């Protein structure tokens, strides 16, 4: 398997960082990362969130809630 160049690896944050950025609790953070449309991936036993995709996901949520 070939390694990805560093400039192609997307920035990912942990569930703890997601909690801090959005000021949400642990249960809500895990509910979000388990949603199919949320920009996250499970790596082993831990979830990671694609930080660069969060703004687009938030915009989509705003449109859906109107």
PDB file of N, H, CA, C and O in Angstrom:
ATOM      1  N   UNK A   1       0.843  -1.175   0.000  1.00  0.00           N
ATOM      2  CA  UNK A   1       0.000   0.000   0.000  1.00  0.00           C
ATOM      3  C   UNK A   1       0.892   1.243   0.000  1.00  0.00           C
ATOM      4  O   UNK A   1       1.895   1.299   0.712  1.00  0.00           O
ATOM      5  N   UNK A   2       0.523   2.209  -0.786  1.00  0.00           N
ATOM      6  H   UNK A   2      -0.291   2.163  -1.364  1.00  0.00           H
ATOM      7  CA  UNK A   2       1.292   3.448  -0.868  1.00  0.00           C
ATOM      8  C   UNK A   2       0.790   4.450   0.163  1.00  0.00           C
ATOM      9  O   UNK A   2      -0.409   4.540   0.426  1.00  0.00           O
ATOM     10  N   UNK A   3       1.714   5.193   0.738  1.00  0.00           N
ATOM     11  H   UNK A   3       2.688   5.119   0.525  1.00  0.00           H
ATOM     12  CA  UNK A   3       1.350   6.235   1.703  1.00  0.00           C
ATOM     13  C   UNK A   3       0.839   7.457   0.961  1.00  0.00           C
ATOM     14  O   UNK A   3       1.283   7.759  -0.147  1.00  0.00           O
ATOM     15  N   UNK A   4      -0.103   8.157   1.586  1.00  0.00           N
ATOM     16  H   UNK A   4      -0.464   7.911   2.486  1.00  0.00           H
ATOM     17  CA  UNK A   4      -0.627   9.392   1.013  1.00  0.00           C
ATOM     18  C   UNK A   4       0.326  10.535   1.326  1.00  0.00           C
ATOM     19  O   UNK A   4       0.878  10.593   2.425  1.00  0.00           O
ATOM     20  N   UNK A   5       0.528  11.438   0.386  1.00  0.00           N
ATOM     21  H   UNK A   5       0.080  11.391  -0.506  1.00  0.00           H
ATOM     22  CA  UNK A   5       1.319  12.633   0.702  1.00  0.00           C
ATOM     23  C   UNK A   5       0.608  13.442   1.793  1.00  0.00           C
ATOM     24  O   UNK A   5      -0.621  13.458   1.859  1.00  0.00           O
ATOM     25  N   UNK A   6       1.378  14.102   2.634  1.00  0.00           N
ATOM     26  H   UNK A   6       2.376  14.089   2.580  1.00  0.00           H
ATOM     27  CA  UNK A   6       0.799  14.854   3.748  1.00  0.00           C
ATOM     28  C   UNK A   6      -0.207  15.904   3.303  1.00  0.00           C
ATOM     29  O   UNK A   6      -1.160  16.178   4.033  1.00  0.00           O
ATOM     30  N   UNK A   7      -0.027  16.501   2.128  1.00  0.00           N
ATOM     31  H   UNK A   7       0.747  16.278   1.535  1.00  0.00           H
ATOM     32  CA  UNK A   7      -0.958  17.530   1.670  1.00  0.00           C
ATOM     33  C   UNK A   7      -2.302  16.956   1.232  1.00  0.00           C
ATOM     34  O   UNK A   7      -3.239  17.718   0.995  1.00  0.00           O
ATOM     35  N   UNK A   8      -2.422  15.636   1.117  1.00  0.00           N
ATOM     36  H   UNK A   8      -1.661  15.016   1.309  1.00  0.00           H
ATOM     37  CA  UNK A   8      -3.680  15.018   0.720  1.00  0.00           C
ATOM     38  C   UNK A   8      -4.453  14.434   1.902  1.00  0.00           C
ATOM     39  O   UNK A   8      -5.597  14.008   1.744  1.00  0.00           O
ATOM     40  N   UNK A   9      -3.837  14.411   3.081  1.00  0.00           N
ATOM     41  H   UNK A   9      -2.907  14.757   3.209  1.00  0.00           H
ATOM     42  CA  UNK A   9      -4.502  13.865   4.266  1.00  0.00           C
ATOM     43  C   UNK A   9      -5.413  14.945   4.840  1.00  0.00           C
ATOM     44  O   UNK A   9      -4.941  16.029   5.186  1.00  0.00           O
ATOM     45  N   UNK A  10      -6.713  14.665   4.944  1.00  0.00           N
ATOM     46  H   UNK A  10      -7.096  13.785   4.663  1.00  0.00           H
ATOM     47  CA  UNK A  10      -7.633  15.683   5.461  1.00  0.00           C
ATOM     48  C   UNK A  10      -7.439  15.906   6.962  1.00  0.00           C
ATOM     49  O   UNK A  10      -7.061  14.992   7.694  1.00  0.00           O
ATOM     50  N   UNK A  11      -7.703  17.132   7.404  1.00  0.00           N
ATOM     51  H   UNK A  11      -8.011  17.875   6.809  1.00  0.00           H
ATOM     52  CA  UNK A  11      -7.631  17.431   8.831  1.00  0.00           C
ATOM     53  C   UNK A  11      -8.793  16.726   9.529  1.00  0.00           C
ATOM     54  O   UNK A  11      -9.948  16.864   9.129  1.00  0.00           O
ATOM     55  N   UNK A  12      -8.474  15.979  10.563  1.00  0.00           N
ATOM     56  H   UNK A  12      -7.535  15.867  10.889  1.00  0.00           H
ATOM     57  CA  UNK A  12      -9.507  15.286  11.323  1.00  0.00           C
ATOM     58  C   UNK A  12      -9.399  15.680  12.791  1.00  0.00           C
ATOM     59  O   UNK A  12      -8.309  15.924  13.309  1.00  0.00           O
ATOM     60  N   UNK A  13     -10.553  15.737  13.445  1.00  0.00           N
ATOM     61  H   UNK A  13     -11.438  15.539  13.024  1.00  0.00           H
ATOM     62  CA  UNK A  13     -10.574  16.054  14.874  1.00  0.00           C
ATOM     63  C   UNK A  13     -11.215  14.892  15.627  1.00  0.00           C
ATOM     64  O   UNK A  13     -11.920  14.069  15.044  1.00  0.00           O
ATOM     65  N   UNK A  14     -10.959  14.841  16.915  1.00  0.00           N
ATOM     66  H   UNK A  14     -10.386  15.509  17.388  1.00  0.00           H
ATOM     67  CA  UNK A  14     -11.524  13.792  17.766  1.00  0.00           C
ATOM     68  C   UNK A  14     -12.921  14.186  18.231  1.00  0.00           C
ATOM     69  O   UNK A  14     -13.359  15.320  18.036  1.00  0.00           O
ATOM     70  N   UNK A  15     -13.601  13.246  18.840  1.00  0.00           N
ATOM     71  H   UNK A  15     -13.245  12.325  18.999  1.00  0.00           H
ATOM     72  CA  UNK A  15     -14.921  13.526  19.404  1.00  0.00           C
ATOM     73  C   UNK A  15     -14.790  14.562  20.524  1.00  0.00           C
ATOM     74  O   UNK A  15     -15.655  15.426  20.669  1.00  0.00           O
ATOM     75  N   UNK A  16     -13.715  14.480  21.316  1.00  0.00           N
ATOM     76  H   UNK A  16     -13.013  13.778  21.198  1.00  0.00           H
ATOM     77  CA  UNK A  16     -13.494  15.475  22.377  1.00  0.00           C
ATOM     78  C   UNK A  16     -13.369  16.883  21.805  1.00  0.00           C
ATOM     79  O   UNK A  16     -13.922  17.837  22.353  1.00  0.00           O
ATOM     80  N   UNK A  17     -12.637  17.005  20.695  1.00  0.00           N
ATOM     81  H   UNK A  17     -12.188  16.230  20.250  1.00  0.00           H
ATOM     82  CA  UNK A  17     -12.491  18.317  20.054  1.00  0.00           C
ATOM     83  C   UNK A  17     -13.828  18.791  19.484  1.00  0.00           C
ATOM     84  O   UNK A  17     -14.137  19.981  19.545  1.00  0.00           O
ATOM     85  N   UNK A  18     -14.616  17.880  18.936  1.00  0.00           N
ATOM     86  H   UNK A  18     -14.365  16.913  18.887  1.00  0.00           H
ATOM     87  CA  UNK A  18     -15.955  18.223  18.447  1.00  0.00           C
ATOM     88  C   UNK A  18     -16.803  18.778  19.586  1.00  0.00           C
ATOM     89  O   UNK A  18     -17.524  19.761  19.412  1.00  0.00           O
ATOM     90  N   UNK A  19     -16.715  18.151  20.738  1.00  0.00           N
ATOM     91  H   UNK A  19     -16.130  17.352  20.880  1.00  0.00           H
ATOM     92  CA  UNK A  19     -17.452  18.626  21.912  1.00  0.00           C
ATOM     93  C   UNK A  19     -17.047  20.051  22.282  1.00  0.00           C
ATOM     94  O   UNK A  19     -17.900  20.893  22.560  1.00  0.00           O
ATOM     95  N   UNK A  20     -15.747  20.313  22.283  1.00  0.00           N
ATOM     96  H   UNK A  20     -15.054  19.628  22.056  1.00  0.00           H
ATOM     97  CA  UNK A  20     -15.263  21.652  22.641  1.00  0.00           C
ATOM     98  C   UNK A  20     -15.671  22.694  21.610  1.00  0.00           C
ATOM     99  O   UNK A  20     -16.113  23.783  21.975  1.00  0.00           O
ATOM    100  N   UNK A  21     -15.528  22.372  20.324  1.00  0.00           N
ATOM    101  H   UNK A  21     -15.169  21.487  20.028  1.00  0.00           H
ATOM    102  CA  UNK A  21     -15.850  23.351  19.271  1.00  0.00           C
ATOM    103  C   UNK A  21     -17.329  23.738  19.263  1.00  0.00           C
ATOM    104  O   UNK A  21     -17.677  24.890  19.005  1.00  0.00           O
ATOM    105  N   UNK A  22     -18.190  22.768  19.546  1.00  0.00           N
ATOM    106  H   UNK A  22     -17.907  21.832  19.755  1.00  0.00           H
ATOM    107  CA  UNK A  22     -19.629  23.025  19.470  1.00  0.00           C
ATOM    108  C   UNK A  22     -20.289  23.174  20.831  1.00  0.00           C
ATOM    109  O   UNK A  22     -21.497  23.393  20.922  1.00  0.00           O
ATOM    110  N   UNK A  23     -19.501  23.057  21.881  1.00  0.00           N
ATOM    111  H   UNK A  23     -18.519  22.880  21.807  1.00  0.00           H
ATOM    112  CA  UNK A  23     -20.009  23.170  23.252  1.00  0.00           C
ATOM    113  C   UNK A  23     -21.201  22.224  23.453  1.00  0.00           C
ATOM    114  O   UNK A  23     -22.280  22.641  23.872  1.00  0.00           O
ATOM    115  N   UNK A  24     -20.977  20.956  23.146  1.00  0.00           N
ATOM    116  H   UNK A  24     -20.100  20.617  22.806  1.00  0.00           H
ATOM    117  CA  UNK A  24     -22.004  19.932  23.281  1.00  0.00           C
ATOM    118  C   UNK A  24     -21.490  18.822  24.192  1.00  0.00           C
ATOM    119  O   UNK A  24     -20.288  18.706  24.432  1.00  0.00           O
ATOM    120  N   UNK A  25     -22.399  18.025  24.684  1.00  0.00           N
ATOM    121  H   UNK A  25     -23.375  18.120  24.489  1.00  0.00           H
ATOM    122  CA  UNK A  25     -22.032  16.931  25.562  1.00  0.00           C
ATOM    123  C   UNK A  25     -21.539  15.711  24.794  1.00  0.00           C
ATOM    124  O   UNK A  25     -21.636  15.638  23.569  1.00  0.00           O
ATOM    125  N   UNK A  26     -21.011  14.766  25.546  1.00  0.00           N
ATOM    126  H   UNK A  26     -20.932  14.825  26.541  1.00  0.00           H
ATOM    127  CA  UNK A  26     -20.446  13.552  24.972  1.00  0.00           C
ATOM    128  C   UNK A  26     -21.505  12.723  24.245  1.00  0.00           C
ATOM    129  O   UNK A  26     -21.253  12.226  23.147  1.00  0.00           O
ATOM    130  N   UNK A  27     -22.690  12.570  24.847  1.00  0.00           N
ATOM    131  H   UNK A  27     -22.895  12.974  25.738  1.00  0.00           H
ATOM    132  CA  UNK A  27     -23.738  11.762  24.219  1.00  0.00           C
ATOM    133  C   UNK A  27     -24.154  12.328  22.868  1.00  0.00           C
ATOM    134  O   UNK A  27     -24.286  11.583  21.897  1.00  0.00           O
ATOM    135  N   UNK A  28     -24.360  13.634  22.798  1.00  0.00           N
ATOM    136  H   UNK A  28     -24.252  14.240  23.587  1.00  0.00           H
ATOM    137  CA  UNK A  28     -24.747  14.256  21.530  1.00  0.00           C
ATOM    138  C   UNK A  28     -23.626  14.122  20.500  1.00  0.00           C
ATOM    139  O   UNK A  28     -23.892  13.857  19.328  1.00  0.00           O
ATOM    140  N   UNK A  29     -22.396  14.301  20.922  1.00  0.00           N
ATOM    141  H   UNK A  29     -22.180  14.516  21.875  1.00  0.00           H
ATOM    142  CA  UNK A  29     -21.265  14.176  19.994  1.00  0.00           C
ATOM    143  C   UNK A  29     -21.226  12.774  19.380  1.00  0.00           C
ATOM    144  O   UNK A  29     -21.016  12.630  18.176  1.00  0.00           O
ATOM    145  N   UNK A  30     -21.425  11.761  20.189  1.00  0.00           N
ATOM    146  H   UNK A  30     -21.596  11.878  21.167  1.00  0.00           H
ATOM    147  CA  UNK A  30     -21.411  10.397  19.650  1.00  0.00           C
ATOM    148  C   UNK A  30     -22.638  10.103  18.797  1.00  0.00           C
ATOM    149  O   UNK A  30     -22.549   9.346  17.830  1.00  0.00           O
ATOM    150  N   UNK A  31     -23.780  10.689  19.139  1.00  0.00           N
ATOM    151  H   UNK A  31     -23.853  11.304  19.924  1.00  0.00           H
ATOM    152  CA  UNK A  31     -24.955  10.534  18.267  1.00  0.00           C
ATOM    153  C   UNK A  31     -24.682  11.132  16.892  1.00  0.00           C
ATOM    154  O   UNK A  31     -25.067  10.557  15.874  1.00  0.00           O
ATOM    155  N   UNK A  32     -24.020  12.281  16.862  1.00  0.00           N
ATOM    156  H   UNK A  32     -23.707  12.747  17.690  1.00  0.00           H
ATOM    157  CA  UNK A  32     -23.701  12.929  15.596  1.00  0.00           C
ATOM    158  C   UNK A  32     -22.751  12.085  14.755  1.00  0.00           C
ATOM    159  O   UNK A  32     -23.016  11.853  13.576  1.00  0.00           O
ATOM    160  N   UNK A  33     -21.641  11.620  15.345  1.00  0.00           N
ATOM    161  H   UNK A  33     -21.425  11.809  16.303  1.00  0.00           H
ATOM    162  CA  UNK A  33     -20.658  10.888  14.550  1.00  0.00           C
ATOM    163  C   UNK A  33     -21.190   9.556  14.041  1.00  0.00           C
ATOM    164  O   UNK A  33     -20.649   8.992  13.090  1.00  0.00           O
ATOM    165  N   UNK A  34     -22.239   9.055  14.664  1.00  0.00           N
ATOM    166  H   UNK A  34     -22.678   9.513  15.437  1.00  0.00           H
ATOM    167  CA  UNK A  34     -22.833   7.795  14.201  1.00  0.00           C
ATOM    168  C   UNK A  34     -23.858   7.996  13.082  1.00  0.00           C
ATOM    169  O   UNK A  34     -24.289   7.026  12.457  1.00  0.00           O
ATOM    170  N   UNK A  35     -24.248   9.246  12.826  1.00  0.00           N
ATOM    171  H   UNK A  35     -23.898  10.033  13.334  1.00  0.00           H
ATOM    172  CA  UNK A  35     -25.196   9.512  11.744  1.00  0.00           C
ATOM    173  C   UNK A  35     -24.521   9.279  10.395  1.00  0.00           C
ATOM    174  O   UNK A  35     -23.347   9.597  10.208  1.00  0.00           O
ATOM    175  N   UNK A  36     -25.287   8.719   9.461  1.00  0.00           N
ATOM    176  H   UNK A  36     -26.241   8.461   9.612  1.00  0.00           H
ATOM    177  CA  UNK A  36     -24.718   8.409   8.137  1.00  0.00           C
ATOM    178  C   UNK A  36     -24.268   9.650   7.382  1.00  0.00           C
ATOM    179  O   UNK A  36     -23.271   9.600   6.661  1.00  0.00           O
ATOM    180  N   UNK A  37     -24.984  10.768   7.533  1.00  0.00           N
ATOM    181  H   UNK A  37     -25.793  10.808   8.119  1.00  0.00           H
ATOM    182  CA  UNK A  37     -24.639  11.955   6.759  1.00  0.00           C
ATOM    183  C   UNK A  37     -23.616  12.865   7.449  1.00  0.00           C
ATOM    184  O   UNK A  37     -23.227  13.889   6.887  1.00  0.00           O
ATOM    185  N   UNK A  38     -23.181  12.504   8.652  1.00  0.00           N
ATOM    186  H   UNK A  38     -23.497  11.673   9.108  1.00  0.00           H
ATOM    187  CA  UNK A  38     -22.199  13.320   9.370  1.00  0.00           C
ATOM    188  C   UNK A  38     -20.801  12.973   8.867  1.00  0.00           C
ATOM    189  O   UNK A  38     -20.489  11.797   8.681  1.00  0.00           O
ATOM    190  N   UNK A  39     -19.949  13.987   8.643  1.00  0.00           N
ATOM    191  H   UNK A  39     -20.203  14.942   8.794  1.00  0.00           H
ATOM    192  CA  UNK A  39     -18.617  13.743   8.067  1.00  0.00           C
ATOM    193  C   UNK A  39     -17.633  13.139   9.072  1.00  0.00           C
ATOM    194  O   UNK A  39     -16.744  13.822   9.579  1.00  0.00           O
ATOM    195  N   UNK A  40     -17.811  11.846   9.347  1.00  0.00           N
ATOM    196  H   UNK A  40     -18.533  11.291   8.934  1.00  0.00           H
ATOM    197  CA  UNK A  40     -16.928  11.175  10.297  1.00  0.00           C
ATOM    198  C   UNK A  40     -16.596   9.773   9.811  1.00  0.00           C
ATOM    199  O   UNK A  40     -17.221   9.244   8.892  1.00  0.00           O
ATOM    200  N   UNK A  41     -15.597   9.190  10.452  1.00  0.00           N
ATOM    201  H   UNK A  41     -15.089   9.620  11.198  1.00  0.00           H
ATOM    202  CA  UNK A  41     -15.165   7.838  10.116  1.00  0.00           C
ATOM    203  C   UNK A  41     -14.726   7.161  11.413  1.00  0.00           C
ATOM    204  O   UNK A  41     -14.212   7.809  12.325  1.00  0.00           O
ATOM    205  N   UNK A  42     -14.935   5.867  11.477  1.00  0.00           N
ATOM    206  H   UNK A  42     -15.353   5.340  10.737  1.00  0.00           H
ATOM    207  CA  UNK A  42     -14.480   5.112  12.632  1.00  0.00           C
ATOM    208  C   UNK A  42     -13.161   4.441  12.265  1.00  0.00           C
ATOM    209  O   UNK A  42     -13.086   3.671  11.308  1.00  0.00           O
ATOM    210  N   UNK A  43     -12.128   4.747  13.037  1.00  0.00           N
ATOM    211  H   UNK A  43     -12.189   5.373  13.814  1.00  0.00           H
ATOM    212  CA  UNK A  43     -10.805   4.169  12.829  1.00  0.00           C
ATOM    213  C   UNK A  43     -10.493   3.301  14.043  1.00  0.00           C
ATOM    214  O   UNK A  43     -10.185   3.806  15.122  1.00  0.00           O
ATOM    215  N   UNK A  44     -10.578   2.013  13.852  1.00  0.00           N
ATOM    216  H   UNK A  44     -10.828   1.602  12.976  1.00  0.00           H
ATOM    217  CA  UNK A  44     -10.410   1.116  14.992  1.00  0.00           C
ATOM    218  C   UNK A  44     -11.586   1.281  15.933  1.00  0.00           C
ATOM    219  O   UNK A  44     -12.733   1.048  15.551  1.00  0.00           O
ATOM    220  N   UNK A  45     -11.307   1.681  17.158  1.00  0.00           N
ATOM    221  H   UNK A  45     -10.376   1.871  17.469  1.00  0.00           H
ATOM    222  CA  UNK A  45     -12.365   1.879  18.155  1.00  0.00           C
ATOM    223  C   UNK A  45     -12.767   3.344  18.310  1.00  0.00           C
ATOM    224  O   UNK A  45     -13.672   3.658  19.083  1.00  0.00           O
ATOM    225  N   UNK A  46     -12.105   4.238  17.585  1.00  0.00           N
ATOM    226  H   UNK A  46     -11.370   3.983  16.957  1.00  0.00           H
ATOM    227  CA  UNK A  46     -12.345   5.664  17.763  1.00  0.00           C
ATOM    228  C   UNK A  46     -12.910   6.308  16.504  1.00  0.00           C
ATOM    229  O   UNK A  46     -12.644   5.873  15.384  1.00  0.00           O
ATOM    230  N   UNK A  47     -13.695   7.352  16.721  1.00  0.00           N
ATOM    231  H   UNK A  47     -13.911   7.706  17.631  1.00  0.00           H
ATOM    232  CA  UNK A  47     -14.238   8.143  15.619  1.00  0.00           C
ATOM    233  C   UNK A  47     -13.354   9.351  15.375  1.00  0.00           C
ATOM    234  O   UNK A  47     -12.756   9.899  16.301  1.00  0.00           O
ATOM    235  N   UNK A  48     -13.279   9.759  14.116  1.00  0.00           N
ATOM    236  H   UNK A  48     -13.764   9.314  13.364  1.00  0.00           H
ATOM    237  CA  UNK A  48     -12.622  11.000  13.729  1.00  0.00           C
ATOM    238  C   UNK A  48     -13.595  11.765  12.847  1.00  0.00           C
ATOM    239  O   UNK A  48     -14.359  11.176  12.083  1.00  0.00           O
ATOM    240  N   UNK A  49     -13.555  13.082  12.964  1.00  0.00           N
ATOM    241  H   UNK A  49     -12.935  13.561  13.584  1.00  0.00           H
ATOM    242  CA  UNK A  49     -14.450  13.960  12.215  1.00  0.00           C
ATOM    243  C   UNK A  49     -13.620  14.735  11.199  1.00  0.00           C
ATOM    244  O   UNK A  49     -12.562  15.272  11.529  1.00  0.00           O
ATOM    245  N   UNK A  50     -14.110  14.789   9.956  1.00  0.00           N
ATOM    246  H   UNK A  50     -14.969  14.353   9.689  1.00  0.00           H
ATOM    247  CA  UNK A  50     -13.439  15.554   8.908  1.00  0.00           C
ATOM    248  C   UNK A  50     -13.748  17.037   9.123  1.00  0.00           C
ATOM    249  O   UNK A  50     -14.830  17.512   8.777  1.00  0.00           O
ATOM    250  N   UNK A  51     -12.799  17.748   9.690  1.00  0.00           N
ATOM    251  H   UNK A  51     -11.920  17.363   9.970  1.00  0.00           H
ATOM    252  CA  UNK A  51     -12.999  19.146  10.082  1.00  0.00           C
ATOM    253  C   UNK A  51     -13.372  20.038   8.897  1.00  0.00           C
ATOM    254  O   UNK A  51     -14.190  20.947   9.034  1.00  0.00           O
ATOM    255  N   UNK A  52     -12.772  19.775   7.737  1.00  0.00           N
ATOM    256  H   UNK A  52     -12.108  19.036   7.626  1.00  0.00           H
ATOM    257  CA  UNK A  52     -13.015  20.630   6.572  1.00  0.00           C
ATOM    258  C   UNK A  52     -14.440  20.478   6.039  1.00  0.00           C
ATOM    259  O   UNK A  52     -14.927  21.361   5.334  1.00  0.00           O
ATOM    260  N   UNK A  53     -15.111  19.382   6.361  1.00  0.00           N
ATOM    261  H   UNK A  53     -14.716  18.665   6.934  1.00  0.00           H
ATOM    262  CA  UNK A  53     -16.465  19.140   5.867  1.00  0.00           C
ATOM    263  C   UNK A  53     -17.550  19.616   6.833  1.00  0.00           C
ATOM    264  O   UNK A  53     -18.732  19.603   6.489  1.00  0.00           O
ATOM    265  N   UNK A  54     -17.161  20.032   8.027  1.00  0.00           N
ATOM    266  H   UNK A  54     -16.201  20.043   8.306  1.00  0.00           H
ATOM    267  CA  UNK A  54     -18.147  20.484   9.012  1.00  0.00           C
ATOM    268  C   UNK A  54     -18.950  21.710   8.557  1.00  0.00           C
ATOM    269  O   UNK A  54     -20.167  21.725   8.742  1.00  0.00           O
ATOM    270  N   UNK A  55     -18.320  22.744   7.969  1.00  0.00           N
ATOM    271  H   UNK A  55     -17.331  22.733   7.819  1.00  0.00           H
ATOM    272  CA  UNK A  55     -19.118  23.898   7.534  1.00  0.00           C
ATOM    273  C   UNK A  55     -20.220  23.518   6.530  1.00  0.00           C
ATOM    274  O   UNK A  55     -21.341  24.017   6.627  1.00  0.00           O
ATOM    275  N   UNK A  56     -19.909  22.651   5.580  1.00  0.00           N
ATOM    276  H   UNK A  56     -18.998  22.246   5.501  1.00  0.00           H
ATOM    277  CA  UNK A  56     -20.910  22.239   4.592  1.00  0.00           C
ATOM    278  C   UNK A  56     -22.030  21.445   5.262  1.00  0.00           C
ATOM    279  O   UNK A  56     -23.199  21.605   4.909  1.00  0.00           O
ATOM    280  N   UNK A  57     -21.681  20.591   6.226  1.00  0.00           N
ATOM    281  H   UNK A  57     -20.732  20.462   6.513  1.00  0.00           H
ATOM    282  CA  UNK A  57     -22.689  19.812   6.945  1.00  0.00           C
ATOM    283  C   UNK A  57     -23.608  20.745   7.737  1.00  0.00           C
ATOM    284  O   UNK A  57     -24.823  20.546   7.765  1.00  0.00           O
ATOM    285  N   UNK A  58     -23.026  21.767   8.380  1.00  0.00           N
ATOM    286  H   UNK A  58     -22.039  21.929   8.357  1.00  0.00           H
ATOM    287  CA  UNK A  58     -23.832  22.717   9.135  1.00  0.00           C
ATOM    288  C   UNK A  58     -24.789  23.492   8.230  1.00  0.00           C
ATOM    289  O   UNK A  58     -25.949  23.702   8.583  1.00  0.00           O
ATOM    290  N   UNK A  59     -24.302  23.914   7.070  1.00  0.00           N
ATOM    291  H   UNK A  59     -23.360  23.743   6.784  1.00  0.00           H
ATOM    292  CA  UNK A  59     -25.167  24.619   6.122  1.00  0.00           C
ATOM    293  C   UNK A  59     -26.331  23.742   5.691  1.00  0.00           C
ATOM    294  O   UNK A  59     -27.465  24.211   5.597  1.00  0.00           O
ATOM    295  N   UNK A  60     -26.059  22.489   5.434  1.00  0.00           N
ATOM    296  H   UNK A  60     -25.138  22.108   5.511  1.00  0.00           H
ATOM    297  CA  UNK A  60     -27.109  21.538   5.044  1.00  0.00           C
ATOM    298  C   UNK A  60     -28.142  21.412   6.150  1.00  0.00           C
ATOM    299  O   UNK A  60     -29.339  21.334   5.873  1.00  0.00           O
ATOM    300  N   UNK A  61     -27.697  21.391   7.400  1.00  0.00           N
ATOM    301  H   UNK A  61     -26.724  21.454   7.626  1.00  0.00           H
ATOM    302  CA  UNK A  61     -28.613  21.271   8.527  1.00  0.00           C
ATOM    303  C   UNK A  61     -29.488  22.520   8.660  1.00  0.00           C
ATOM    304  O   UNK A  61     -30.666  22.429   9.005  1.00  0.00           O
ATOM    305  N   UNK A  62     -28.899  23.678   8.385  1.00  0.00           N
ATOM    306  H   UNK A  62     -27.942  23.752   8.105  1.00  0.00           H
ATOM    307  CA  UNK A  62     -29.677  24.923   8.447  1.00  0.00           C
ATOM    308  C   UNK A  62     -30.788  24.907   7.414  1.00  0.00           C
ATOM    309  O   UNK A  62     -31.916  25.306   7.703  1.00  0.00           O
ATOM    310  N   UNK A  63     -30.470  24.441   6.199  1.00  0.00           N
ATOM    311  H   UNK A  63     -29.554  24.117   5.965  1.00  0.00           H
ATOM    312  CA  UNK A  63     -31.472  24.396   5.129  1.00  0.00           C
ATOM    313  C   UNK A  63     -32.571  23.391   5.435  1.00  0.00           C
ATOM    314  O   UNK A  63     -33.735  23.630   5.113  1.00  0.00           O
ATOM    315  N   UNK A  64     -32.219  22.282   6.045  1.00  0.00           N
ATOM    316  H   UNK A  64     -31.274  22.088   6.306  1.00  0.00           H
ATOM    317  CA  UNK A  64     -33.204  21.254   6.357  1.00  0.00           C
ATOM    318  C   UNK A  64     -34.135  21.647   7.501  1.00  0.00           C
ATOM    319  O   UNK A  64     -35.260  21.155   7.591  1.00  0.00           O
ATOM    320  N   UNK A  65     -33.660  22.534   8.372  1.00  0.00           N
ATOM    321  H   UNK A  65     -32.746  22.934   8.299  1.00  0.00           H
ATOM    322  CA  UNK A  65     -34.470  22.897   9.532  1.00  0.00           C
ATOM    323  C   UNK A  65     -35.448  24.030   9.247  1.00  0.00           C
ATOM    324  O   UNK A  65     -36.234  24.398  10.119  1.00  0.00           O
ATOM    325  N   UNK A  66     -35.411  24.587   8.044  1.00  0.00           N
ATOM    326  H   UNK A  66     -34.772  24.288   7.335  1.00  0.00           H
ATOM    327  CA  UNK A  66     -36.329  25.688   7.709  1.00  0.00           C
ATOM    328  C   UNK A  66     -37.667  25.174   7.269  1.00  0.00           C
ATOM    329  O   UNK A  66     -38.557  25.962   6.951  1.00  0.00           O
TER     330      UNK A  66
END
